[in-house]
Amino acid sequence: MISQLISAVMDGRPLLQSWSIWSEIFWVWIWSITSSLLAWYLRQPNYLIIGIGGGLLILYGTSLVVLVAFALWIPLVPALLAMSGNIICIIAFFSTQQKHKLSQNKD
């Protein structure tokens, strides 16, 4: 904290800011919904990997640019956890559905 204050005075850097709690909740919620829709529509593993990689790059890049350009701290890790959790749940759901269909076809 002292380093940040000294840098603000000596180098003219702006102090780090953060969003309100509701803005952070909305940010994480948007990334959660986006990743869920991405996993739902891109069911094939190759497309899903490309889509997830692109989403992670966009999230990381956005957070980095906003931090560097505007000195605004955006929650990166909660959004990453929400993305990965939703994707894992949807993949598990589809694999369970597929196993269920295969077992019904055998009977």
N, C-alpha and C positions, 0 to 999 in steps of 0.2 A: 504494500500500500504506500509506503514511504517512497519507494522507487517510482511508482506511478505519479505521485505528487511532484517529486523532483523533476521528472521528465516533462510533466505538464508545464512547470515553471521555466525550466532551462531550455527545453527544445520546442516549446510551444505546442506540444501534443495535446489533443483533447483527452479529457478523462473518459474512462470506459463507462458506458451506460448500459442499461439492460431494459428489457421490456417489462410491462406489468405482468402479473401472474396470468391474467386472462389472455393476453397476447401470446404468451408462451404456451398456454394450453391450446389455444387455437392453432398455433404453428405445429405442435406435435400432432394434434388431431388431423390437420390437413395432410401431413406426411403419412399418417397412419391410414387414412382413407385412400390416398393415392397409391400406396404400396399394396393395399388390399385389392383395389381395382386392377392394378397391374398384374398381380398374381392370379386374379380370377380370370382375366382375359388371355394372358400369356401362359397357357397351361403346359406348353411344350418346354422341356428343360432348357434347350438351347436359347430359345427366345426369352425365357424367364431370366436366365443368367445375364443376357445382354441388357434386358430391361432393368434388372436390379442394379447392375453395374452402372448403367446410365443414371438411374435415380440416386445412387450413392454419390456419384461424381457431382451431380447437380446440387445435392444437399450440402456436400462438403464445400464446393466452390462458392455457393451462395453465402454460406456461413463465413468463409474466409474473406470474400470480397466485402461483405458488410462490416466485418470486424476491422479490416484494414482501412477501408474508405471512410466509414462513418463512426468508428470506435464504438460499435454497438455489439454487445454480446448476445448471440443467438444460441438457444439450447440445441447443440448438435447431438450429444449422446442420447438424450431422451427420444429424439426423433429417430435416431438409428435403432434404438431398442424397440421402438414402436414398429418401425418398418420390418425389422427382422422377425419380431414376434408374430406379426400378422402374416407375413409370408410363410413362416413355418406352420402356422395354424391352417392356412389355406392349402398348402401342399399336403399336410397330414389329412385334411378333409377329403381332398381329391383321391389320394392313395387309398383311403378307407372305402370311398365310394367305388373305386375301380375294383378293389378286392371283393367287395360285396356283390358287384355285378358279375364278376368271374365265378363266384361261388354259386350264384343263382343260375348261371348258364350251365354249370356242371350238373346241377340237380335236375 
